[in-house]
Amino acid sequence: MSLDNPKQPLQVSVAQRSAAGVKERNEDCMAIQIPTGSALARKGIVAAIADGVSAAEAGQEASEIAITGFVNDYYSTPDSWSVKQSAHKVLAALNRWLYAQGQKYLQAEKGYVTTFSTVILKSRSAYLFHVGDSRIYRLRGSELEQLTRDHVARISSKQQYLVRAMGIDLNLDVDLKIVDLQPGDVFVLTTDGVHEFIDHRSFVKILRECGDDLEAGVDRFLQLALDNGSDDNISCQLVRVDQLGQETNEDVFQALNTLPFPPELEIGYKLDGWRVEKALHASQRSQLYVVRHEETEKYAVMKTPSVNYADDAPYIERFIMEEWVGRRIDNPYVVKVVEPTGSRNFLYYLTEWQDGPTLGKVIADQAPLDVSRVTGIAEKLIQGLRAFHRRETLHQDIKPDNIILCGDDPVIIDFGSVFVAGVDEIATTFNRETALGTLDYSAPEYQLQRPRSEKSDQFSLALLLYELLTGEHPYGESYQKSKTAADFLSLKYIPAHRRNPMVPLWMDGTLRKALQVNADLRYESLSELLVDLRNPNPAFLRVEHRPLLEKDPVRFWQLIALLLVLANILTLYLWLS
């Protein structure tokens, strides 16, 4: 499928060389990794270079650990993670290890310290991560541009020292830069033993003269640096973009349509060994059936695409991605994708059969629910959502009908609207579907075309919890009618305890915070929301900050009645006089 194996993948030519130069040992380290298949599509091509700090006693070990550790661990991160998430997580972990090893020395900067620079080519973009004074350049046409800046402090024209590097501090501050790719782009990675001894004009001259012979190019860079008096290790990498990852529309359809759409199924129909027992749901976009395997007697739910979209590449990609995401989420509160027992002859996927009502049915029949029961449901749903978020995936359609209640356990059952950061980075020849969930449960940022985040799922979850506690919407019917920023800002939150007196004030305050129209005012994470759902937050118990109508409705109406009586007496007095 095109999700994993682009027919015309990104292609590069590379060369690299490293030498000790005039020094006794080489403390530089570098690596280039060009994967194939799904790893190329999901993670891209990595070129990385590091210069172990000479003043550090373990500089050589530090550079080797940084390079080998990064290349190995980067490709081990979840496929759904973006390049940024993957690289930052790996670099942070490596830095902590280097820093911890450096604590064995009297001064941390004398321990495991190294520069680190990498360029990751994925789809049609280059992602640069950099710390220290190694450099990354890009030659485009005849223009050579330095894409990184040196993290050094100069004491004099001859003296300088590193202010940022891996292993110096527990917290790592890495520069990130993202640039577009064009065929013919050449990325040059060097350590200071090279670029400190070669001027800009010579850089361009060598790159233009070496042409397709990149090996000759790196040799000339190292030799020129030595000829110009380099007194350090010398290392250089060249990465030339020969072909961008690209698919024609015909390639896309051929890859996506390897399996035909199944026909509309009826009870008793058999498909690849599965017998249709019951039709669950049908919409313009898909159908759901309860099916039973003829040999194992196992029940499952089969989701099939609508024949209305048989020639719609964005729709087919998203349908395939649903199963792809489901296979990568392993959590007791997220429905599991079922592996087909034999060959698959049609496009569909299977999930475990969950025997229970949807939360929509529970709300209709039982709302408002007991507070402790809702808290238990919330805790488990947060666990399920965090399984998505750990893989940098947003669910985007948390609503009552997408959650089955099996006993006391809620199970998220739908992947139809997910957003996967790692997939979104991959360029296509078509406009991807931006599938939105049900607008009644979606955060305002979706309607306003603003950035979505984990806080968007938080909003939908809080809305669901509010509905379980009250049977109503926290903003009433006005929410459905809101289209503009002004509309959303004019919305008034209706306190849950006004609709259900059994809802504690602190829990109401928790829901109010998670349901803020402005995403910046919501909880920073679901774990913070969970803490406030479990434990009363003193900030939400301050009665004096609430309107009198909410603090003491009886007294409020007594005062209104008193004011009306006084107004009538005053009117009567003025009339008689």
C-alpha positions in Angstrom: 0.0 0.0 0.0 1.2 3.6 -0.6 1.2 4.2 3.2 4.3 2.1 3.5 6.0 1.6 0.1 6.1 4.6 -2.2 6.5 3.4 -5.8 9.0 6.2 -6.6 10.9 6.7 -3.2 13.3 9.4 -2.3 16.7 8.7 -3.8 20.0 10.2 -2.8 23.7 9.8 -3.6 26.1 10.0 -0.6 29.8 10.0 0.3 31.6 10.5 3.6 35.1 10.4 5.0 36.7 11.0 8.3 40.3 11.1 9.4 42.4 11.9 12.5 44.3 14.5 10.6 47.4 15.7 12.5 46.0 14.3 15.8 46.8 10.8 17.2 43.2 9.7 17.5 40.0 10.5 15.7 37.3 11.8 18.0 34.8 12.5 15.2 32.1 10.1 14.3 29.5 10.0 11.5 26.9 7.8 9.9 24.5 7.7 6.9 21.5 5.4 7.0 19.4 4.8 3.9 16.6 2.4 4.7 14.2 0.8 2.3 10.4 0.1 2.2 8.3 1.4 5.0 11.2 2.7 7.0 12.1 5.0 4.1 8.6 6.3 3.8 8.0 6.6 7.6 11.4 7.7 8.9 13.4 8.9 5.9 17.2 9.1 5.4 19.6 10.1 8.1 23.0 11.7 7.8 24.6 12.6 11.2 28.0 13.9 12.3 29.5 14.5 15.7 32.8 15.9 17.1 33.8 14.6 20.5 35.2 17.6 22.5 39.0 17.3 22.7 39.0 18.9 26.2 36.7 16.1 27.4 38.4 12.9 28.5 35.6 10.8 26.9 35.0 12.8 23.8 35.6 9.9 21.4 33.2 7.7 23.3 30.6 10.5 23.4 30.6 11.1 19.7 30.4 7.3 18.9 27.5 6.9 21.4 25.7 9.9 20.0 25.9 8.7 16.4 25.3 5.0 16.8 22.6 5.5 19.5 20.7 8.1 17.4 20.7 6.1 14.2 19.6 2.9 15.9 17.0 4.4 18.3 15.5 6.9 15.7 14.4 4.0 13.5 13.0 2.2 16.5 10.6 4.9 17.4 6.9 4.4 16.5 6.0 4.8 12.9 3.2 7.3 13.8 5.7 9.7 15.4 6.7 12.8 13.5 10.4 13.4 12.7 10.5 16.1 15.3 9.0 13.9 18.0 11.2 11.0 17.2 14.5 12.9 17.0 13.8 15.0 20.1 12.9 12.0 22.2 16.0 10.1 21.1 18.4 13.0 21.6 17.0 13.8 25.0 17.5 10.2 26.2 21.1 10.1 24.7 22.0 13.4 26.3 20.8 12.3 29.7 22.9 9.2 29.4 26.0 11.2 28.4 25.4 13.7 31.2 25.1 10.9 33.8 28.3 9.3 32.6 30.0 12.7 32.8 29.2 13.0 36.4 32.0 10.5 37.2 34.4 13.4 36.3 35.1 16.3 38.6 33.8 18.6 35.9 30.9 17.5 33.6 32.4 19.3 30.6 35.5 17.1 31.0 33.4 14.0 30.6 31.2 12.7 27.8 30.7 15.8 25.6 30.2 16.0 21.9 28.7 18.2 19.2 25.9 16.7 17.1 24.3 17.6 13.8 22.0 15.6 11.6 19.9 16.1 8.5 16.9 13.8 8.1 15.4 13.7 4.6 11.8 12.6 4.5 9.4 12.9 1.6 9.9 16.4 0.3 11.5 18.0 3.4 14.8 18.1 5.3 14.8 18.2 9.1 17.9 19.6 10.7 18.8 19.0 14.4 21.9 20.7 15.6 23.9 21.5 18.8 27.5 22.5 18.9 29.9 23.8 16.2 29.7 21.2 13.5 27.9 22.5 10.5 25.3 21.7 7.9 25.4 23.5 4.5 23.1 23.3 1.5 24.2 23.9 -2.1 21.3 24.8 -4.3 22.3 25.7 -7.8 25.4 27.9 -7.3 24.2 29.2 -3.9 25.8 27.7 -0.8 24.0 28.4 2.5 25.0 27.6 6.0 21.9 26.2 7.6 23.2 26.0 11.2 24.8 28.4 13.6 27.8 27.7 15.8 27.0 27.4 19.5 30.3 29.0 20.7 31.4 32.0 22.7 34.5 33.7 21.3 37.1 34.9 23.9 39.4 36.3 21.2 40.2 35.8 17.6 42.0 32.6 18.4 40.0 31.3 21.4 36.5 30.1 21.7 34.5 27.6 23.7 31.3 25.6 23.3 28.3 26.9 25.1 26.0 24.1 23.9 26.7 20.5 23.3 25.5 17.0 24.2 26.5 15.9 27.7 27.2 19.3 29.1 23.9 19.8 30.8 20.9 17.6 31.8 18.6 19.7 29.6 19.4 19.7 26.0 18.7 22.7 23.8 18.7 21.6 20.2 18.2 23.8 17.1 15.5 22.5 14.7 15.2 23.8 11.1 12.9 22.4 8.4 13.6 23.2 4.7 12.1 22.0 1.5 13.9 19.7 -0.9 14.6 20.1 -4.5 16.3 17.6 -6.9 20.0 18.5 -7.1 20.2 19.9 -3.5 23.5 18.9 -1.9 23.8 18.8 1.9 27.3 19.2 3.3 28.0 18.2 6.9 31.4 19.0 8.4 33.3 19.2 11.7 35.3 22.3 12.6 38.5 20.7 11.5 37.2 21.2 7.9 35.1 24.3 7.7 37.4 26.4 9.9 40.1 26.0 7.2 38.1 26.3 4.0 36.6 29.5 2.8 33.2 29.9 1.2 34.4 30.2 -2.3 36.5 27.0 -2.1 33.5 25.2 -0.7 31.4 26.1 -3.8 34.3 25.4 -6.2 34.9 21.9 -4.9 31.2 21.0 -5.0 30.7 22.3 -8.5 33.9 20.6 -9.9 33.3 17.2 -8.3 29.9 16.8 -10.1 28.6 13.3 -9.7 31.8 12.1 -8.1 30.9 12.8 -4.4 33.7 10.5 -3.2 36.2 12.8 -4.9 34.5 15.8 -3.3 34.9 14.6 0.3 38.5 13.7 -0.4 39.2 17.2 -1.7 37.6 18.8 1.3 39.7 16.8 3.7 42.9 17.4 1.7 42.3 21.1 1.4 41.7 21.5 5.1 45.0 19.7 5.8 46.8 21.8 3.2 45.4 25.0 4.9 46.8 23.9 8.3 43.9 22.1 10.0 45.1 21.0 13.5 42.0 18.9 14.3 40.2 15.8 13.1 38.6 16.2 9.7 35.2 14.8 8.7 32.8 15.5 5.8 29.6 14.1 4.5 27.9 14.9 1.2 24.2 14.0 0.5 22.8 14.8 -2.9 19.0 14.6 -3.6 18.6 12.7 -6.9 14.9 12.1 -6.8 12.1 13.3 -4.5 9.6 10.9 -3.1 6.9 11.1 -5.7 4.0 9.1 -7.0 1.8 9.8 -10.0 -1.9 9.6 -9.7 -1.8 6.3 -11.6 0.8 4.9 -9.1 -1.4 5.9 -6.2 -4.5 4.2 -7.5 -2.6 1.1 -8.5 -1.1 0.8 -5.0 -4.3 1.6 -3.1 -6.5 -0.6 -5.3 -4.6 -3.9 -4.9 -7.8 -5.1 -3.2 -11.3 -4.5 -4.7 -14.2 -3.1 -2.6 -16.5 -5.7 -1.3 -20.1 -5.6 -2.5 -22.9 -4.6 -0.1 -23.2 -7.5 2.3 -26.3 -9.2 3.6 -27.0 -11.6 6.5 -25.6 -15.0 5.5 -23.1 -13.7 3.0 -19.7 -15.2 3.3 -16.5 -13.3 2.7 -13.0 -14.8 3.1 -14.3 -17.3 5.7 -16.4 -14.8 7.6 -20.2 -15.1 7.7 -22.3 -12.0 8.1 -24.5 -12.4 11.2 -25.9 -8.9 11.6 -25.7 -5.4 10.0 -24.7 -2.9 12.7 -24.5 0.4 10.9 -24.4 1.9 7.4 -23.6 5.4 6.3 -22.5 7.1 3.1 -18.9 6.3 3.9 -18.8 2.8 5.3 -20.7 -0.2 6.6 -20.3 -2.3 9.8 -21.2 -5.9 10.2 -21.1 -8.5 13.0 -19.3 -11.5 11.4 -18.5 -15.0 12.6 -15.6 -17.1 11.4 -16.8 -20.4 10.0 -13.9 -22.5 11.4 -13.0 -20.8 14.7 -16.6 -19.6 15.5 -14.9 -16.3 16.6 -17.0 -13.2 16.4 -15.7 -9.9 15.0 -16.8 -6.6 13.5 -16.1 -6.1 9.9 -15.8 -2.6 8.5 -16.1 -2.2 4.7 -15.7 0.9 2.6 -18.5 2.4 0.6 -18.5 1.7 -3.1 -19.3 5.4 -3.6 -15.5 6.0 -3.0 -14.1 3.2 -5.2 -12.1 5.8 -7.2 -11.3 8.2 -4.4 -7.6 8.0 -3.4 -7.8 10.2 -0.3 -10.7 8.2 1.0 -9.0 4.8 0.3 -5.7 6.0 2.0 -7.7 7.0 5.1 -9.6 3.7 5.2 -6.3 1.8 5.0 -4.8 4.0 7.7 -7.6 3.1 10.1 -6.4 -0.5 10.3 -2.7 0.7 10.3 -3.4 2.8 13.4 -5.4 0.2 15.1 -2.6 -2.4 14.8 -0.3 0.0 16.6 -2.5 0.9 19.6 -2.3 -1.7 22.3 -4.6 -0.7 25.3 -7.4 -2.5 27.1 -9.7 0.5 26.5 -9.1 0.7 22.7 -10.7 -1.9 20.4 -8.2 -4.3 19.0 -7.8 -5.0 15.3 -8.2 -8.7 14.4 -5.6 -10.4 12.2 -7.3 -12.2 9.2 -6.9 -15.9 9.4 -6.3 -16.4 5.7 -5.7 -14.4 2.6 -7.8 -11.3 2.1 -9.5 -10.9 -1.3 -11.4 -7.6 -0.6 -10.7 -4.3 1.1 -12.0 -4.4 4.7 -10.7 -4.8 8.2 -11.8 -6.6 11.4 -11.9 -5.5 15.0 -12.9 -7.4 18.2 -16.7 -7.7 18.8 -17.6 -5.7 21.9 -20.8 -6.9 23.6 -22.3 -3.9 25.3 -24.2 -0.6 24.7 -22.7 2.6 23.4 -22.3 5.5 25.8 -24.9 7.2 23.7 -27.4 4.5 24.6 -26.3 4.7 28.3 -26.9 8.5 28.3 -30.3 8.2 26.7 -31.4 5.5 29.2 -29.6 6.3 32.4 -28.3 9.9 32.5 -27.4 11.5 34.8 -25.0 8.9 36.0 -23.5 8.5 39.4 -20.4 10.7 39.9 -18.2 7.8 41.0 -19.2 5.8 38.0 -18.4 8.7 35.6 -15.0 9.1 37.3 -14.3 5.4 36.8 -15.2 5.7 33.1 -13.1 8.9 32.8 -10.0 7.2 34.2 -10.2 4.4 31.7 -10.9 6.6 28.7 -7.9 8.8 29.6 -5.8 5.7 29.6 -7.1 4.8 26.1 -6.6 8.3 24.7 -3.1 8.5 26.1 -2.3 5.3 24.1 -3.1 7.4 21.0 -1.2 10.5 22.1 1.9 8.5 23.0 2.1 7.6 19.3 1.5 11.3 18.3 -1.9 10.4 17.0 -5.1 12.3 17.7 -8.4 10.4 17.8 -10.5 13.5 16.8 -13.9 11.8 17.2 -14.5 11.1 20.9 -18.3 10.9 21.3 -20.8 8.7 23.0 -21.5 6.5 20.0 -17.8 5.7 19.5 -17.5 4.2 22.9 -18.8 0.8 23.9 -19.4 0.1 27.6 -18.5 -3.5 28.4 -19.5 -4.0 32.0 -17.7 -1.1 33.7 -15.0 -0.8 31.0 -15.4 1.8 28.2 -13.8 0.8 24.9 -13.0 3.3 22.1 -14.1 1.6 18.9 -13.5 3.9 15.9 -10.3 5.1 14.0 -12.1 6.9 11.2 -11.0 10.4 12.0 -7.5 9.9 13.4 -4.7 12.3 12.7 -1.2 10.8 12.5 1.7 13.3 12.6 4.2 10.9 11.0 1.8 10.2 8.1 0.9 13.8 7.6 4.6 14.7 6.8 4.6 12.4 3.8 3.7 14.3 0.6 1.1 12.9 -1.8 -0.1 13.9 -5.3 -3.6 14.3 -3.9 -5.1 16.4 -1.1 -5.5 14.2 2.0 -8.8 13.9 3.7 -9.0 16.0 6.8 -11.7 13.8 8.4 -13.4 15.6 11.2 -15.4 14.1 14.0 -18.9 15.0 14.9 -19.0 18.8 15.2 -21.2 18.7 18.3 -18.3 17.0 20.2 -15.4 18.6 18.4 -13.3 21.4 19.9 -13.9 24.9 18.6 -10.4 24.9 16.9 -11.7 22.5 14.2 -14.5 24.9 13.2 -12.1 27.9 13.3 -9.4 26.1 11.3 -6.9 26.6 14.1 -4.1 24.1 15.1 -5.3 20.9 16.6 -3.6 19.2 19.5 -4.1 16.7 22.3 -6.1 19.4 24.0 -8.7 19.0 21.2 -9.3 15.4 22.3 -9.4 16.7 25.9 -12.2 19.0 25.1 -14.3 16.2 23.5 -13.6 13.9 26.4 -14.7 16.6 28.9 -17.9 17.2 26.9 -18.7 13.5 27.0 -18.1 13.4 30.8 -20.4 16.4 31.2 -23.1 14.7 29.2 -22.8 11.6 31.3 -23.3 13.6 34.5 -26.1 15.8 33.2 -27.6 14.4 30.0 -27.1 17.9 28.5 -24.5 19.9 26.5 -22.3 22.3 28.5 -23.0 25.2 26.1 -26.6 24.3 25.1 -27.9 24.5 21.6 -25.8 27.6 20.9 -22.7 25.5 20.4 -24.0 23.8 17.3 -24.8 27.2 15.8 -21.4 28.7 16.5 -19.3 29.2 13.3 -17.0 32.2 14.1 -14.5 33.1 16.8 -17.0 35.7 18.1 -19.7 33.0 18.2 -17.6 30.7 20.3 -16.3 33.5 22.6 -19.9 34.5 23.4 -20.8 31.0 24.6 -21.6 30.7 28.3 -20.7 27.5 30.2 -23.7 26.1 32.1 -22.5 24.7 35.4 -23.0 21.0 35.7 -24.1 21.2 39.3 -27.0 23.4 38.2 -28.3 20.6 36.1 -27.3 17.9 38.5 -26.9 19.0 42.2 -24.9 15.8 42.9 -21.9 17.1 40.9 -19.3 18.5 43.3 -18.2 22.1 42.7 -14.5 21.0 42.3 -15.5 18.5 39.6 -17.6 21.1 37.9 -14.5 23.4 37.9 -12.4 20.6 36.4 -14.9 20.2 33.5 -15.2 23.9 33.0 -11.4 24.2 32.6 -11.2 21.3 30.2 -14.1 22.8 28.2 -12.5 26.2 27.7 -13.1 27.6 24.2 -9.5 28.8 24.2 -7.3 25.7 24.0 -4.5 27.5 25.9 -6.7 27.7 29.0 -7.3 24.0 29.1 -5.2 21.4 31.0 -1.7 21.0 29.7 -2.2 17.2 29.7 -4.7 14.5 30.3 -2.8 13.4 33.4 -3.4 16.9 35.0 -7.1 16.5 34.1 -7.2 13.1 35.8 -5.6 14.4 39.0 -8.3 17.0 39.3 -11.0 14.5 38.6 -9.7 12.3 41.4 -8.8 14.9 43.9 -10.7 18.2 44.8 -8.7 21.1 43.5 -8.9 23.9 46.2 -9.0 26.5 43.4 -12.4 25.2 42.4 -13.8 25.3 45.9 -13.6 29.1 46.3 -17.2 29.9 46.4 -16.6 33.7 46.6 -15.4 33.7 43.0 -18.8 32.4 41.6 -21.9 34.5 40.9 -24.5 34.6 43.7 -26.9 32.7 41.5 -24.5 29.7 41.5 -23.4 30.1 45.2 -26.8 30.4 46.7 -29.8 30.4 44.3 -32.3 30.7 47.1 -30.7 33.8 48.5 -30.4 35.2 45.0 -34.1 35.0 44.3 -35.0 36.2 47.8 -32.9 39.4 47.1 -34.6 39.8 43.7 -38.1 39.5 45.4 -37.0 42.0 48.1 -35.8 44.5 45.5 -39.1 44.1 43.6 -41.1 44.8 46.8 -39.0 47.9 47.5 -39.4 49.1 44.0 -43.2 48.7 44.2 -43.3 50.6 47.6 -41.2 53.4 46.1 -43.5 53.6 43.0 -46.6 53.7 45.2 -45.1 56.4 47.5 -44.2 58.6 44.5 -47.7 58.1 43.0 -49.4 59.1 46.3 -47.3 62.1 46.8 
